[in-house]
Amino acid sequence: MTQPKNAPPIRRVAIIGASGKLGRYMVQHCLDRGYEVVGVCREQSVGKLDDFADRITIVPGKTDDPAVIREAVRGCDGVLTVLVPWGVQQYASGTAQAVLDHAEEDARLIFSCGWHITRDGKDQYSLAFRVLLSVASFLARLFRFAEIDDQVEATRRIFASDRRWTVVRGSDLEEGESQGLPVWAEHVGDPLLASNVTRRIDFALFMVEALTDPELEQVCPAIVGCKTPSAQAHRGARERRDHGFGRASLAHRDRISGFSWA
């Protein structure tokens, strides 16, 4: 992945929600690339970052606190944000707004969410998915532990902004060793995504790689693991269809179509 010529190089990255599983994977991926890392997490979760304590700057506090975010993103070329809809106090939208308001003008802003987010209404969801989402949303509101609709509001604000954002929509997640960079499609319902599973470590990898991918600016990719059956089937079908064009031509066509294979 390459950066646009007019974009500042990525040297310093803020990770909003650094103490969670996804956040810690992103911390490691950033450190592996030599980035300076600033991690934001709630005060009670600081201990989860002990393995990185001597290599990153930690800013404790709520991720929807504008003062906390202002301090964390100052001087950062990129911001990776885990949009979690905890509670019923607009936590996700507050976090997104704080990042949009206080990140450096040219910073790359990468946000994570689930497949249920849609930008243009063209995503196609199965009946089972819609029922599960409805039940989960009801139970979350009933027991006041999450507000899924607020994640929708958070992404609405992101989509409406003119910042250099990417909203990465993750499938179901599983643990395990990295399988490589996930592949993506523009809309949920694409056969490429049928397997509906991604390694969490690779979701984090996609987030970090998106920092330097200009083709993902103001795009809302839905991702799936590159080694899943649906991804492999899609690749096989494309290779058969493109037989005779040559490997270089196929790679070029994959790149411009938005698919990347590890």
Residue, then its C-alpha position, 0 to 999 in steps of 0.5 A: m500500500t502506498q501513500p498519496k504524494n501530498a500526505p504526511p508520512i505516518r510517524r506517530v499514531a494514536i490508538i483510541g481504545a488501546s486496551g481491548k483485544l483489537g486495540r492491543y493488536m493494533v499497538q503491536h502492528c504499529l510498533d512493528r512498523g516503527y510508529e510512535v504510539v499513543g494509547v487511550c483507554r479507561e483508567q481501570s484498563v491501563g494495566k492491560l497495556d503493561d506489556f507495552a508500557d515502556r514503549i508507548t505513551i498512555v493517556p488514561g481517560k474516557t474515549d469520549d472525553p474531548a480533553v482526553i482525545r485532544e491530548a492524545v491526538r496532538g501531533c499524530d499523523g494517524v488515529l485508529t479508533v475502536l468505536v464501541p457502543w458501551g452504555v447508553q450515553q452516546y459513547a461511540s458518537g461522542t468518541a467519533q466526534a472528539v476525534l473528528d474535532h481534535a485530530e490534526e488537519d491532515a491526519r488519517l482517521i481509521f474507525s472500526c465497526g461491524w457489518h451492520i453499518t451501511r453508508d449508502g443503503k446498498d448492503q444486503y443482509s440475510l434475514a438471520f443477520r437482521v433478526l440477530l441484530s434486532v434482538a441484540s439491540f433490544l437486549a443491549r438497550l434493555f440492560r443498558f450495557a450498549e447502544i448499537d444505534d449510537q454506533v450508527e450515529a457515530t458513523r453518520r457523523i464520520f461519513a458527513s465529514d470531509r476528513r481523511w477517514t476510513v470506516v472498516r466494517g468487520s465480520d465475526l471475529e476469531e482468535g488465532e495466528s495471522q492469516g494475512l491482510p483481509v480482503w474487502a468488498e464495498h457492500v455486505g452481501d458480496p459473495l466474497l464475504a460469505s464466510n463472515v469470519t476474520r482473525r482479530i489480529d488481521f482486523a487490526l492489521f487492516m486498520v493499520e495498513a489503511l493508514t497508508d492506503p489512499e484508495l481507502e480514503q472516504v471508503c467503508p470497506a467490509i472485510v473478511g479473512c483472506k484464507t476463508p472459503s469464500a475469499q479463496a473461492h472468489r480468488g479462484a473464480r477470478e483467476r479462472r476468468d482472467h486466465g490468459f491475461g497473465r499474473a501481472s495483469l491479474a494483480h493489477r485488476d485485483r488492485i484497482s478492484g479493491f481486493s488484496w491477497a496475502 
